[in-house]
Amino acid sequence: MEKKLGQIFQIAAVFIGTIVGAGLASGKETTQFFTSYGYKSFVGILFCGIFYIALCSIVTKISSAHNLKSYSELMYTVSPNFFSKVTGTITTLYLISSASIILAGSGALLHQFFGLPKIVGTIIMATIALATLLRGTSGLIEINSLIVPSLLIVIFSLFMLYALLEGNTISFEYLKSIPPKKPSGLAFSTIIYVGFNLTCCSGVLVPLSTEIKNSKNMILGIILGSIGLTFLCLMINTMLMTNQPYIFKYEIPLLYVADRFGKLIQGILLIIIWCEMFSTEVSDVYSISKTLDSAFHIDYKKAIFLVILIAIPVSQIGFSNLISTLYPVFGTLSLIFVSQCVYFYFKHPSQKK
């Protein structure tokens, strides 16, 4: 029982660590896709958690049933034709974009807090990620098992501290009175958000499902991870809601929220955000490199260097620009992949077990 619970916790940690990258950990992602829609954004976040459980469980069952090892194999399985190549290409482009966004986020984070040039923060992240990937990814679970609980503890502590000092601003009546920056479009924004996150984490979920060979534990881990992500997003969204319109001026909105609590709290938050960026960066580059290795026979280590060398210049477009432009585009395109997985799953009843 203890071993089972440990495995479920590890799966949940990897699941959260893969999704919580630069955008969510910094608050920028939540600001654009949820906070901007006012108090109804909380409904969108809850539905997001439900979608994670349902769709990621489908990906896990398909992967286990067909012994798949990479997201490219998943694409071909659910759509063995021209569309699999299109979806696979879109997924690769998305993951490269995600890796670039995280590098950009590292640059923005260190620039905002330490005043370092953004390129310096980007190079630091790329160098450490490269060193980790070259040593292999067997320690990915251990890394997330440490980072994810730390993230939850820090965000929860920040939320409680905020509630004690600003309790009158987090009542439902006050939140409801805040006019939304975007009066409509929450449903579409939620679907896009789920779409690109599912595409992102499929690169980790597919090989993990095959390696663990226990769909029940995988699904329980996904459920636990989805619940953790939902509560995390709800707390972040609450703090961001009560700090409008100031949060829209910052690339790292949560650091602005933590500013009132002093440099120590900001420093702790910065470290946690950076660590989450790091774990997601490693997951993204690993997913792409493994696919390049299996699909195009590019040596894994060479693929790592190739992906990093592409991601660094792309990251210099700017953190806000990347999130505002690339996320919605690839989120919309990733809905093709989601639709294919759902259709394939219900077309083959034997995989529902």
SERO-4910 file (N, C-alpha, C, O; in steps of 0.05 Angstrom, whole numbers):
BEGIN
 pado doro    nc1    nc2    nc3   cac1   cac2   cac3    cc1    cc2    cc3    oc1    oc2    oc3
  Met    A     17    -24      0      0      0      0     17     25      0     12     44    -15
  Glu    A     39     25     17     56     48     19     70     53     -8     73     76    -16
  Lys    A     79     32    -21     92     34    -47     73     45    -68     80     62    -85
  Lys    A     48     36    -67     27     46    -86     22     75    -82     20     91   -101
  Leu    A     19     83    -57     13    112    -51     37    129    -59     33    151    -69
  Gly    A     61    119    -55     85    133    -63     86    137    -93     94    158   -103
  Gln    A     79    116   -108     79    118   -137     57    138   -147     62    153   -166
  Ile    A     34    137   -135     12    156   -142     21    185   -137     17    202   -154
  Phe    A     34    189   -115     44    216   -108     65    225   -129     65    248   -137
  Gln    A     83    207   -136    104    213   -156     92    220   -183    101    239   -196
  Ile    A     72    205   -191     58    211   -217     45    238   -216     47    254   -235
  Ala    A     32    244   -193     19    270   -190     39    293   -191     34    314   -203
  Ala    A     62    288   -178     83    309   -177     94    314   -205     98    337   -213
  Val    A     99    293   -221    109    296   -248     88    310   -265     95    327   -282
  Phe    A     63    303   -261     41    315   -277     40    345   -271     38    361   -290
  Ile    A     41    352   -246     39    381   -239     65    395   -248     63    417   -260
  Gly    A     88    383   -244    113    395   -251    116    400   -281    129    419   -290
  Thr    A    103    382   -297    105    385   -326     87    409   -336     95    424   -353
  Ile    A     64    412   -324     45    433   -332     53    460   -320     51    481   -334
  Val    A     61    460   -295     67    486   -282     94    496   -291    115    490   -279
  Gly    A     94    512   -312    118    523   -323    119    553   -318    108    563   -298
  Ala    A    132    567   -336    135    596   -333    109    611   -330    106    629   -313
  Gly    A     89    604   -347     64    619   -348     48    617   -323     40    637   -312
  Leu    A     43    592   -314     26    588   -290     40    596   -265     28    610   -248
  Ala    A     65    588   -262     80    594   -237     84    624   -233     86    633   -210
  Ser    A     86    639   -255     90    668   -253     64    684   -249     64    706   -240
  Gly    A     42    671   -257     16    684   -255      8    696   -282    -15    705   -285
  Lys    A     26    698   -301     19    710   -327     -1    694   -343    -20    705   -355
  Glu    A      2    668   -342    -17    650   -356    -45    652   -345    -65    654   -359
  Thr    A    -47    651   -318    -72    654   -305    -86    680   -310   -110    682   -314
  Thr    A    -69    701   -311    -80    728   -317    -93    730   -344   -115    740   -346
  Gln    A    -80    718   -364    -91    720   -391   -115    702   -396   -135    710   -407
  Phe    A   -113    677   -386   -133    657   -393   -157    656   -374   -178    646   -381
  Phe    A   -154    667   -349   -175    666   -330   -181    692   -316   -204    702   -318
  Thr    A   -162    704   -303   -167    728   -287   -181    750   -302   -198    765   -292
  Ser    A   -174    753   -328   -185    775   -344   -215    773   -347   -228    792   -355
  Tyr    A   -227    749   -341   -255    745   -345   -272    749   -320   -295    743   -319
  Gly    A   -259    760   -299   -274    767   -275   -279    743   -257   -266    722   -259
  Tyr    A   -300    745   -240   -305    724   -220   -314    697   -233   -311    676   -221
  Lys    A   -324    698   -258   -332    673   -272   -307    656   -279   -310    633   -285
  Ser    A   -284    668   -277   -259    653   -283   -256    629   -264   -243    609   -272
  Phe    A   -267    630   -240   -265    608   -222   -279    583   -232   -271    561   -228
  Val    A   -301    588   -247   -316    566   -259   -299    553   -281   -298    528   -283
  Gly    A   -285    570   -296   -268    560   -318   -246    543   -307   -239    522   -318
  Ile    A   -234    551   -284   -212    536   -272   -222    508   -262   -208    488   -265
  Leu    A   -246    507   -250   -257    482   -241   -262    463   -265   -256    439   -263
  Phe    A   -273    473   -286   -277    456   -310   -251    447   -322   -249    425   -333
  Cys    A   -231    464   -320   -204    457   -330   -194    432   -315   -183    414   -328
  Gly    A   -198    431   -289   -189    408   -273   -204    383   -281   -191    361   -283
  Ile    A   -230    385   -287   -245    362   -296   -236    352   -323   -233    328   -327
  Phe    A   -230    370   -341   -220    363   -368   -193    349   -365   -188    330   -380
  Tyr    A   -176    358   -348   -150    345   -344   -153    316   -337   -141    299   -349
  Ile    A   -171    311   -318   -175    283   -308   -185    266   -331   -175    244   -336
  Ala    A   -206    275   -345   -218    259   -366   -200    254   -390   -196    231   -398
  Leu    A   -188    275   -400   -171    273   -424   -144    260   -419   -136    244   -436
  Cys    A   -132    266   -397   -106    253   -391   -109    224   -385    -91    208   -391
  Ser    A   -132    216   -374   -138    188   -369   -140    173   -395   -131    150   -398
  Ile    A   -153    186   -415   -155    174   -441   -128    169   -454   -123    148   -465
  Val    A   -110    189   -452    -83    187   -463    -68    164   -450    -54    149   -463
  Thr    A    -71    162   -424    -58    141   -408    -67    113   -417    -51     95   -421
  Lys    A    -93    110   -420   -104     83   -427    -96     75   -455    -90     52   -460
  Ile    A    -96     94   -474    -87     88   -501    -58     81   -502    -50     61   -515
  Ser    A    -42     96   -487    -13     91   -486     -6     63   -475     11     49   -485
  Ser    A    -20     56   -453    -15     30   -440    -24      7   -458    -10    -13   -460
  Ala    A    -47     10   -471    -58    -11   -488    -41    -17   -512    -40    -39   -521
  His    A    -27      4   -522    -11      1   -547     19      2   -542     34      3   -561
  Asn    A     27      2   -516     55      3   -509     70     25   -524     91     20   -536
  Leu    A     60     49   -522     72     72   -536     95     84   -520     95     83   -496
  Lys    A    114     95   -534    138    106   -521    143    136   -525    160    147   -512
  Ser    A    128    148   -543    132    177   -548    106    188   -558     88    174   -567
  Tyr    A    103    215   -557     79    228   -567     75    224   -597     53    224   -607
  Ser    A     97    221   -612     95    217   -641     82    190   -646     66    188   -665
  Glu    A     88    170   -630     74    144   -633     45    146   -626     28    132   -639
  Leu    A     38    162   -606     10    166   -599     -5    179   -622    -27    171   -629
  Met    A      8    199   -635     -5    213   -657    -11    193   -680    -33    194   -691
  Tyr    A      8    176   -686      4    157   -708    -17    136   -701    -32    126   -718
  Thr    A    -19    129   -675    -38    109   -666    -67    119   -669    -84    105   -679
  Val    A    -71    143   -659    -99    154   -660   -107    164   -687   -130    168   -693
  Ser    A    -87    169   -705    -93    179   -732    -71    170   -751    -54    186   -758
  Pro    A    -72    145   -760    -50    134   -777    -52    143   -806    -55    127   -824
  Asn    A    -51    169   -810    -53    180   -837    -39    208   -837    -22    214   -820
  Phe    A    -45    224   -857    -33    250   -860    -37    268   -835    -19    283   -828
  Phe    A    -60    265   -823    -66    282   -800    -47    276   -776    -42    294   -760
  Ser    A    -37    252   -774    -18    246   -752      7    261   -756     19    270   -736
  Lys    A     16    264   -781     40    279   -786     36    309   -780     53    322   -769
  Val    A     12    319   -787      6    347   -781      5    352   -751     17    371   -741
  Thr    A     -9    334   -737    -12    337   -708     15    334   -694     22    348   -675
  Gly    A     31    314   -704     58    310   -692     76    335   -696     91    342   -678
  Thr    A     74    347   -720     90    371   -725     81    394   -707     97    409   -697
  Ile    A     54    396   -704     43    417   -687     53    413   -658     60    432   -645
  Thr    A     52    388   -649     61    382   -622     90    389   -617     97    401   -597
  Thr    A    107    382   -637    135    389   -635    140    419   -634    156    429   -618
  Leu    A    125    433   -651    127    462   -652    118    474   -626    130    494   -615
  Tyr    A     97    463   -615     86    473   -589    107    469   -567    112    488   -552
  Leu    A    118    445   -565    137    439   -544    162    457   -546    174    466   -526
  Ile    A    171    462   -571    194    480   -575    186    508   -566    202    522   -553
  Ser    A    161    516   -572    151    542   -563    150    543   -533    157    563   -521
  Ser    A    140    521   -521    138    520   -492    166    523   -479    169    537   -459
  Ala    A    185    508   -490    212    510   -480    223    538   -483    237    548   -465
  Ser    A    217    551   -505    226    579   -509    213    598   -490    226    616   -479
  Ile    A    187    594   -484    172    611   -466    184    608   -438    186    628   -423
  Ile    A    192    584   -430    204    580   -403    231    594   -402    237    606   -381
  Leu    A    247    591   -423    273    605   -423    269    636   -421    283    650   -407
  Ala    A    248    645   -436    242    674   -434    233    682   -407    239    703   -397
  Gly    A    217    664   -394    207    669   -367    230    671   -347    229    687   -328
  Ser    A    250    653   -350    273    654   -333    288    681   -335    296    693   -316
  Gly    A    290    690   -360    303    716   -365    287    739   -353    298    757   -341
  Ala    A    260    738   -356    243    759   -345    243    759   -314    243    780   -302
  Leu    A    244    735   -303    244    732   -274    269    744   -261    267    760   -242
  Leu    A    292    736   -271    317    747   -259    321    776   -266    334    791   -251
  His    A    310    785   -288    311    813   -295    295    830   -276    303    851   -267
  Gln    A    270    821   -270    252    836   -253    262    837   -224    259    857   -211
  Phe    A    275    815   -215    283    814   -187    311    823   -182    317    837   -162
  Phe    A    330    816   -200    358    823   -196    368    844   -215    390    855   -211
  Gly    A    352    851   -235    361    871   -254    381    861   -275    394    877   -289
  Leu    A    384    834   -276    402    823   -296    391    825   -324    367    824   -327
  Pro    A    408    827   -344    398    826   -372    382    801   -377    390    779   -367
  Lys    A    361    802   -392    343    779   -396    358    755   -408    353    732   -402
  Ile    A    377    761   -426    392    740   -440    408    723   -420    413    700   -424
  Val    A    417    736   -398    433    722   -378    416    701   -363    425    679   -360
  Gly    A    392    709   -355    374    690   -342    367    667   -361    364    644   -352
  Thr    A    364    673   -386    357    652   -406    380    632   -409    376    608   -410
  Ile    A    405    642   -411    428    625   -414    433    608   -389    441    584   -391
  Ile    A    428    619   -365    431    604   -341    412    580   -341    421    557   -335
  Met    A    387    585   -347    367    563   -348    375    542   -369    374    518   -363
  Ala    A    383    551   -393    389    532   -414    413    515   -407    414    491   -413
  Thr    A    433    527   -394    458    512   -387    452    490   -366    461    468   -369
  Ile    A    437    497   -345    431    477   -325    412    455   -335    416    432   -329
  Ala    A    393    463   -352    375    443   -364    391    424   -382    386    400   -382
  Leu    A    410    435   -397    426    419   -415    443    399   -399    445    375   -406
  Ala    A    455    408   -377    471    390   -360    454    368   -348    464    345   -346
  Thr    A    430    374   -340    412    354   -328    404    334   -349    404    309   -344
  Leu    A    396    343   -373    387    325   -394    409    306   -404    404    283   -411
  Leu    A    434    316   -404    457    299   -413    462    277   -393    474    257   -400
  Arg    A    454    281   -368    458    260   -348    435    240   -348    436    220   -334
  Gly    A    415    245   -364    392    227   -365    369    239   -349    373    259   -335
  Thr    A    346    227   -351    322    238   -338    311    219   -317    288    221   -309
  Ser    A    327    201   -308    318    182   -287    311    197   -261    296    188   -245
  Gly    A    324    220   -257    319    236   -233    296    255   -235    291    271   -216
  Leu    A    281    254   -257    259    273   -261    238    270   -240    227    290   -230
  Ile    A    231    246   -233    210    241   -212    219    252   -185    204    265   -171
  Glu    A    245    247   -178    255    256   -153    255    287   -152    249    299   -131
  Ile    A    262    299   -174    263    329   -175    235    340   -170    232    359   -155
  Asn    A    215    329   -184    188    339   -181    176    332   -154    160    347   -143
  Ser    A    184    310   -143    175    303   -116    184    322    -95    172    324    -74
  Leu    A    205    337   -101    215    357    -82    204    385    -89    195    399    -71
  Ile    A    204    391   -115    197    418   -124    166    423   -120    158    444   -110
  Val    A    150    404   -129    121    408   -129    109    412   -101     94    432    -97
  Pro    A    116    396    -81    106    402    -54    115    429    -44    100    443    -30
  Ser    A    140    436    -50    151    462    -42    134    485    -55    128    505    -42
  Leu    A    127    481    -80    111    501    -94     84    504    -80     75    527    -75
  Leu    A     70    482    -75     44    483    -62     45    496    -34     28    511    -27
  Ile    A     66    489    -19     69    501      8     73    531      6     61    546     21
  Val    A     90    540    -12     97    568    -15     72    584    -24     66    605    -13
  Ile    A     58    574    -45     35    588    -55     13    589    -34     -1    609    -30
  Phe    A      9    566    -20    -12    565      2     -5    585     24    -22    599     34
  Ser    A     21    586     32     30    604     53     26    633     45     17    650     60
  Leu    A     32    639     19     29    666      9     -1    673      9     -8    696     15
  Phe    A    -18    654      1    -46    659      0    -57    664     28    -73    682     32
  Met    A    -49    648     48    -58    652     75    -49    679     87    -63    692    101
  Leu    A    -24    685     81    -13    711     90    -28    734     77    -34    754     90
  Tyr    A    -35    731     52    -50    751     38    -79    754     50    -89    776     53
  Ala    A    -90    731     56   -117    730     68   -118    744     95   -138    757    102
  Leu    A    -96    741    110    -95    753    137    -93    784    135   -105    798    151
  Leu    A    -78    793    115    -74    822    113    -94    836     95   -100    860     99
  Glu    A   -105    821     76   -124    833     57   -150    818     56   -162    815     34
  Gly    A   -158    807     78   -181    789     79   -207    801     68   -223    787     57
  Asn    A   -210    827     70   -235    840     61   -237    841     30   -258    845     19
  Thr    A   -214    836     17   -214    837    -13   -219    810    -26   -222    809    -50
  Ile    A   -219    789    -10   -223    762    -23   -250    750    -16   -254    726    -19
  Ser    A   -269    767     -9   -296    757     -5   -309    755    -33   -302    768    -52
  Phe    A   -329    737    -34   -343    733    -60   -356    759    -70   -356    764    -94
  Glu    A   -367    774    -51   -381    799    -59   -361    818    -72   -367    831    -92
  Tyr    A   -337    820    -60   -317    839    -71   -307    829    -99   -305    845   -117
  Leu    A   -302    803   -100   -292    792   -126   -312    795   -148   -306    801   -171
  Lys    A   -338    792   -141   -359    794   -160   -362    823   -170   -371    828   -192
  Ser    A   -355    842   -153   -358    871   -160   -336    881   -178   -339    903   -190
  Ile    A   -315    865   -182   -292    874   -199   -300    870   -229   -306    847   -237
  Pro    A   -301    891   -245   -309    888   -273   -288    872   -289   -264    878   -286
  Pro    A   -297    853   -305   -278    837   -321   -265    853   -343   -279    870   -356
  Lys    A   -240    848   -348   -226    862   -370   -237    851   -397   -239    866   -417
  Lys    A   -244    825   -397   -256    812   -421   -283    802   -413   -285    782   -398
  Pro    A   -305    814   -422   -332    806   -414   -341    779   -425   -360    768   -413
  Ser    A   -329    769   -446   -338    744   -457   -314    728   -468   -292    739   -472
  Gly    A   -319    702   -473   -298    685   -484   -285    666   -465   -265    653   -472
  Leu    A   -296    664   -440   -283    647   -420   -283    617   -428   -263    603   -425
  Ala    A   -305    607   -440   -307    579   -447   -286    572   -468   -272    551   -465
  Phe    A   -283    588   -488   -263    583   -509   -235    584   -497   -217    568   -504
  Ser    A   -230    604   -480   -204    607   -467   -197    582   -451   -174    573   -451
  Thr    A   -217    571   -436   -212    548   -420   -205    523   -437   -187    508   -431
  Ile    A   -220    520   -459   -215    497   -477   -187    499   -490   -173    479   -491
  Ile    A   -179    523   -498   -152    527   -509   -131    520   -488   -111    507   -494
  Tyr    A   -135    530   -464   -116    525   -442   -112    495   -437    -90    486   -434
  Val    A   -134    481   -436   -133    452   -432   -119    438   -455   -103    420   -452
  Gly    A   -125    448   -479   -114    436   -504    -84    437   -504    -71    417   -509
  Phe    A    -72    461   -500    -43    462   -502    -29    449   -479     -7    439   -482
  Asn    A    -42    448   -455    -29    434   -433    -30    404   -436    -11    390   -429
  Leu    A    -52    393   -448    -53    365   -454    -32    357   -474    -19    336   -472
  Thr    A    -29    374   -495     -8    369   -515     19    369   -502     36    352   -509
  Cys    A     24    387   -484     50    390   -471     56    365   -454     78    354   -456
  Cys    A     37    357   -437     43    335   -418     41    308   -431     49    288   -419
  Ser    A     30    306   -455     29    280   -469     57    269   -474     61    244   -474
  Gly    A     77    286   -478    104    278   -482    116    263   -458    135    248   -461
  Val    A    105    268   -434    114    255   -410     94    232   -402    103    211   -394
  Leu    A     68    237   -405     48    217   -398     51    191   -414     47    170   -403
  Val    A     56    194   -440     57    170   -457     79    150   -448     73    127   -442
  Pro    A    105    159   -447    125    139   -438    122    131   -409    129    108   -402
  Leu    A    112    149   -392    108    142   -364     87    121   -361     90    103   -344
  Ser    A     65    123   -376     44    103   -375     54     75   -383     47     55   -370
  Thr    A     71     74   -403     81     49   -413    101     37   -393    102     13   -388
  Glu    A    117     54   -381    138     45   -362    126     35   -336    134     14   -326
  Ile    A    106     49   -326     94     41   -300     76     16   -303     75      0   -285
  Lys    A     63     14   -326     46    -10   -332     24    -14   -311     17    -37   -305
  Asn    A     14      8   -301     -8      6   -282    -27     30   -287    -23     51   -275
  Ser    A    -47     25   -304    -65     47   -311    -80     59   -288    -85     83   -287
  Lys    A    -87     41   -268   -102     51   -245    -86     71   -229    -96     92   -222
  Asn    A    -61     64   -224    -43     83   -209    -39    108   -225    -38    130   -213
  Met    A    -35    106   -251    -31    129   -268    -55    148   -266    -52    172   -263
  Ile    A    -79    137   -268   -103    153   -267   -107    166   -240   -115    189   -238
  Leu    A   -101    151   -219   -103    162   -192    -83    185   -188    -89    205   -175
  Gly    A    -59    181   -200    -39    202   -199    -48    227   -214    -43    249   -205
  Ile    A    -61    223   -237    -71    245   -253    -93    260   -238    -94    284   -238
  Ile    A   -111    244   -225   -132    257   -209   -121    274   -187   -129    297   -183
  Leu    A   -101    262   -172    -89    277   -150    -74    302   -161    -76    324   -149
  Gly    A    -60    299   -183    -46    321   -195    -65    343   -205    -60    367   -202
  Ser    A    -87    335   -216   -107    354   -227   -120    370   -204   -124    394   -206
  Ile    A   -125    356   -182   -137    370   -158   -116    390   -147   -124    413   -141
  Gly    A    -91    382   -146    -70    400   -136    -67    424   -154    -65    447   -145
  Leu    A    -68    419   -181    -66    441   -200    -90    460   -198    -87    485   -199
  Thr    A   -114    449   -194   -138    465   -192   -137    484   -167   -142    508   -170
  Phe    A   -129    473   -144   -127    489   -120   -105    510   -123   -108    533   -114
  Leu    A    -84    503   -136    -61    521   -140    -71    545   -157    -65    568   -151
  Cys    A    -85    539   -179    -94    559   -197   -116    577   -184   -117    601   -189
  Leu    A   -133    565   -167   -154    580   -154   -141    601   -134   -150    623   -133
  Met    A   -120    592   -120   -107    611   -101    -93    633   -116    -95    656   -109
  Ile    A    -79    626   -138    -66    647   -154    -86    666   -166    -81    690   -166
  Asn    A   -107    655   -177   -128    672   -190   -140    691   -170   -146    714   -177
  Thr    A   -145    682   -145   -157    699   -125   -139    723   -119   -148    746   -117
  Met    A   -113    718   -115    -94    739   -109    -91    758   -133    -89    783   -129
  Leu    A    -92    748   -157    -89    765   -181   -114    782   -185   -113    805   -192
  Met    A   -138    770   -179   -163    784   -183   -164    810   -167   -173    831   -176
  Thr    A   -154    808   -142   -156    831   -124   -133    852   -128   -132    872   -114
  Asn    A   -116    846   -147    -94    865   -153    -96    877   -181    -76    886   -193
  Gln    A   -120    876   -192   -124    889   -218   -127    919   -214   -137    927   -193
  Pro    A   -120    936   -233   -108    929   -259    -78    928   -259    -65    925   -280
  Tyr    A    -65    931   -235    -36    933   -234    -21    909   -245      0    911   -257
  Ile    A    -33    885   -242    -20    860   -250    -15    859   -280      3    845   -289
  Phe    A    -31    874   -296    -28    873   -325     -3    888   -334      4    886   -358
  Lys    A     10    902   -316     34    917   -324     60    900   -320     81    909   -329
  Tyr    A     57    877   -307     81    861   -300     82    835   -316     62    822   -321
  Glu    A    107    827   -322    111    801   -335    109    778   -315    103    755   -322
  Ile    A    115    784   -290    113    764   -268     94    775   -247    103    785   -227
  Pro    A     68    773   -251     48    785   -234     49    776   -205     45    792   -187
  Leu    A     56    751   -200     57    741   -172     79    755   -155     76    758   -131
  Leu    A    101    763   -168    121    777   -154    111    805   -145    119    815   -124
  Tyr    A     94    816   -161     81    842   -153     63    838   -128     64    854   -110
  Val    A     48    816   -128     31    810   -105     47    806    -80     39    814    -58
  Ala    A     70    792    -83     87    786    -60    104    809    -51    116    808    -30
  Asp    A    104    831    -66    122    854    -60    115    866    -33    134    876    -19
  Arg    A     90    866    -25     82    878      0     92    863     25     92    874     47
  Phe    A    101    838     20    111    822     43    141    822     46    152    808     63
  Gly    A    155    838     30    183    841     33    200    824     14    189    806      0
  Lys    A    225    830     13    244    817     -6    247    787      0    252    771    -18
  Leu    A    246    780     25    250    751     32    228    734     20    234    713      7
  Ile    A    203    742     22    181    727     11    183    727    -20    179    706    -33
  Gln    A    190    750    -31    194    751    -60    216    732    -69    214    719    -89
  Gly    A    238    731    -53    260    714    -60    253    685    -60    261    670    -78
  Ile    A    238    677    -39    229    649    -37    211    642    -61    213    621    -73
  Leu    A    192    660    -67    174    656    -90    189    654   -116    183    638   -133
  Leu    A    209    671   -119    225    671   -143    240    644   -147    240    633   -169
  Ile    A    251    634   -125    265    608   -127    246    586   -135    252    569   -152
  Ile    A    222    586   -123    202    565   -130    193    567   -159    191    547   -173
  Ile    A    187    591   -168    179    595   -196    201    586   -214    195    572   -234
  Trp    A    225    592   -208    248    584   -226    250    554   -226    255    542   -248
  Cys    A    247    541   -203    249    512   -202    227    498   -218    232    478   -232
  Glu    A    203    509   -218    182    498   -233    186    502   -263    180    485   -280
  Met    A    197    525   -270    205    530   -298    225    509   -307    224    498   -329
  Phe    A    244    504   -289    265    485   -295    254    456   -300    262    444   -320
  Ser    A    237    447   -283    226    420   -286    210    417   -312    211    396   -325
  Thr    A    195    438   -319    180    437   -344    198    439   -368    193    426   -389
  Glu    A    219    455   -366    238    458   -388    251    430   -394    253    423   -418
  Val    A    259    416   -373    271    390   -377    251    371   -390    258    355   -408
  Ser    A    226    371   -381    205    354   -392    200    359   -422    198    341   -438
  Asp    A    198    385   -429    193    392   -456    216    384   -475    211    372   -496
  Val    A    240    391   -467    264    385   -484    267    355   -487    275    344   -508
  Tyr    A    263    340   -464    265    311   -465    244    299   -484    251    281   -500
  Ser    A    220    309   -483    199    298   -500    205    302   -530    203    283   -546
  Ile    A    215    326   -537    222    331   -565    246    314   -573    245    303   -595
  Ser    A    266    313   -556    291    299   -563    286    269   -567    297    257   -586
  Lys    A    269    257   -550    263    229   -553    247    224   -579    251    203   -592
  Thr    A    229    242   -586    214    239   -611    232    242   -635    230    227   -655
  Leu    A    251    261   -634    270    265   -656    287    240   -659    295    233   -681
  Asp    A    294    228   -636    310    204   -637    296    181   -650    307    166   -666
  Ser    A    270    177   -642    255    154   -653    244    158   -681    243    140   -697
  Ala    A    236    183   -687    223    188   -712    243    195   -735    239    188   -758
  Phe    A    264    210   -727    283    219   -748    312    208   -744    330    215   -758
  His    A    315    190   -724    340    177   -718    363    198   -713    386    193   -719
  Ile    A    355    220   -700    375    239   -691    383    231   -663    366    228   -645
  Asp    A    409    227   -658    418    218   -632    407    236   -610    406    260   -613
  Tyr    A    399    223   -588    385    237   -566    401    261   -556    390    283   -553
  Lys    A    427    257   -551    444    279   -541    446    302   -561    446    325   -554
  Lys    A    449    294   -587    451    315   -608    425    330   -610    424    354   -614
  Ala    A    402    316   -606    376    328   -607    372    348   -585    360    369   -589
  Ile    A    383    342   -562    381    361   -539    394    388   -546    382    409   -542
  Phe    A    419    386   -557    433    411   -565    417    426   -586    415    450   -586
  Leu    A    406    411   -605    391    423   -627    367    438   -617    362    461   -625
  Val    A    352    426   -599    327    439   -588    335    464   -572    322    484   -575
  Ile    A    355    462   -555    363    485   -539    373    508   -557    367    531   -551
  Leu    A    388    501   -578    398    522   -596    376    536   -611    378    559   -618
  Ile    A    354    522   -616    331    534   -629    315    551   -609    306    573   -615
  Ala    A    312    540   -585    295    553   -564    306    580   -555    291    599   -549
  Ile    A    333    582   -553    345    607   -542    338    632   -558    328    651   -547
  Pro    A    343    632   -585    336    656   -600    306    661   -601    298    685   -601
  Val    A    290    640   -602    261    644   -602    252    658   -576    233    674   -576
  Ser    A    265    651   -554    257    662   -528    261    692   -526    249    705   -510
  Gln    A    278    703   -543    284    731   -542    263    749   -554    265    773   -554
  Ile    A    241    736   -564    219    752   -574    206    767   -552    195    789   -555
  Gly    A    207    755   -528    196    769   -504    175    751   -491    159    738   -505
  Phe    A    175    749   -465    158    731   -449    129    737   -454    113    719   -460
  Ser    A    121    762   -451     92    769   -455     83    764   -483     61    755   -488
  Asn    A    100    771   -503     93    767   -531     89    738   -537     71    731   -552
  Leu    A    106    721   -526    104    692   -532     78    681   -520     64    666   -534
  Ile    A     72    688   -496     48    677   -483     23    687   -498      4    672   -503
  Ser    A     23    713   -504     -1    725   -517     -6    715   -545    -28    713   -554
  Thr    A     16    708   -559     13    700   -587     14    670   -592     -4    659   -604
  Leu    A     35    657   -581     39    628   -588     20    610   -573     10    590   -584
  Tyr    A     14    616   -547     -3    598   -532    -31    595   -545    -40    572   -549
  Pro    A    -45    616   -551    -72    613   -563    -71    599   -590    -88    582   -596
  Val    A    -50    605   -606    -48    592   -633    -44    562   -630    -60    547   -642
  Phe    A    -25    553   -615    -19    525   -612    -40    511   -595    -45    487   -598
  Gly    A    -53    526   -577    -75    515   -561    -98    508   -579   -111    486   -576
  Thr    A   -104    525   -598   -126    520   -617   -120    496   -635   -137    479   -639
  Leu    A    -95    495   -645    -87    473   -663    -86    447   -648    -91    426   -660
  Ser    A    -79    447   -622    -78    423   -607   -105    410   -602   -106    386   -595
  Leu    A   -126    425   -607   -153    413   -604   -157    390   -624   -174    373   -620
  Ile    A   -142    391   -647   -143    369   -666   -134    344   -653   -146    323   -655
  Phe    A   -112    346   -638   -101    323   -624   -120    312   -603   -124    288   -601
  Val    A   -132    330   -588   -151    322   -567   -175    308   -579   -183    287   -569
  Ser    A   -186    319   -601   -209    307   -614   -202    279   -625   -218    261   -623
  Gln    A   -178    276   -636   -169    250   -646   -167    229   -624   -175    206   -627
  Cys    A   -156    237   -601   -153    218   -578   -181    209   -568   -185    186   -563
  Val    A   -199    228   -565   -226    222   -555   -240    204   -574   -253    184   -566
  Tyr    A   -239    210   -600   -253    194   -620   -241    165   -621   -256    146   -622
  Phe    A   -215    163   -620   -202    137   -621   -209    120   -596   -214     96   -598
  Tyr    A   -210    133   -573   -215    120   -548   -243    107   -548   -247     84   -540
  Phe    A   -263    123   -557   -290    112   -557   -296     94   -581   -316     79   -581
  Lys    A   -279     95   -600   -282     77   -623   -271     49   -617   -278     29   -630
  His    A   -254     47   -596   -242     22   -588   -250     16   -559   -235     23   -541
  Pro    A   -273      4   -555   -283     -1   -527   -265    -17   -509   -266    -14   -485
  Ser    A   -248    -34   -520   -231    -51   -504   -211    -35   -487   -201    -45   -467
  Gln    A   -205    -10   -495   -186      7   -481   -198     21   -458   -184     35   -443
  Lys    A   -224     18   -454   -238     32   -432   -234     18   -405   -242     28   -384
  Lys    A   -222     -6   -406   -219    -21   -381   -197    -10   -364   -191    -20   -342
***
